[in-house]
């Protein structure tokens, strides 16, 4: 348990950051799942729309450092490949 005033403050800040990061990480996962769901349903237009909406979210979280830039690039690349592989 934190004993000093500064350690107590740091614990409060860490908890706030943890909560915010959990929400942001969940937002990324939800965005990716929306694309996957659209791809599996076979609707290319819906998949492309979901992809366009999700890319800025993924990029923002990579810029914040919440996820690694390579992980963001990997997600975008694989999801885009799935969309291009669909029959129109």
Buried (B, 14 or more C-beta within 10 A) or exposed (E): EEEEEEEEEEEEEEEEEEEEBEEBEEBBEEBBEBBEEBBEEEBBEBBBBBBEEBBEBBBBBBEEEBBEEEBBEEBBEEBBEBBEEEEE
